[in-house]
Amino acid sequence: MSDEMNWRTLTGVPNKNRIDVHYHIAPPAWADAMQRRKLMRPAGDGWSDAKAIEDMDRDGVARSVVS
């Protein structure tokens, strides 16, 4: 979700109990390997644990299920 379209701005309620049931990760080593082999270009360059937690906090997500 973009900054403009997060839970808080849509509802005005800071919900911290949401569960993201379709979460993707793209660790830098994996993203580099995919690009080197020209298999795919991962979306969301710059993924990190810290960035993921920031995004979850911003969007009111308490848990994520990696798909």
N, C-alpha and C positions, 0 to 999 in steps of 0.2 A: 504494500500500500504506500502511496506517496504521502509526503507530509501533509498535503492538502486533504487527503482522503482517509485519514486515520480514524479510529473509533471515537476518540475524544472530540474531534471536530465535527464528526457526523452526528453524534448524539449529545455532546456536552457532558457526558458521564465518563469519568476515568475508570473504566472497567479493567480490572487486573486479573480476571478469572478466565479469559479466553484461552482456547487451545487451538493452535494451528495444526491441522491434521494433514497438511500437504506441504511440508517444509523441505526446502532444498539447501544443501550446502555445496560450496565450491572452494575447498581448501586450495591455497596457492599452488602447492605441488601438483595437485590433480589438474587444475586449470592450465598450468604450464605444460603438462604432459599432453593434454588434449590439443592444445594449440600447436605444439611441436609436431605432433603426428597428423595435424590437419584433420582431426576427427570431428571437432566441433568448436565453436566459440562459446564458452560458458557465459551465461548472462550474469550480471551483477559482479563485475570485476571488483576485486578488493575485499572479498569476503574474509572475515576473521571472527573468532569467538567474541571478542569485545564488540564488534560492529553488530553481530547477530543479537547480542543482549541489548544493545542500544535500540535496535529496531523493535525488538519485542517489547521493551519498556515503553517506547514511544507509542506503539500500537495496542498496548494493553493486553499483551499475550503472556500468559503465565507459563505455558508449556508448549513445546513443539514436537511433532512426530515427524522424523525424517523419512521422506519418501524417495 
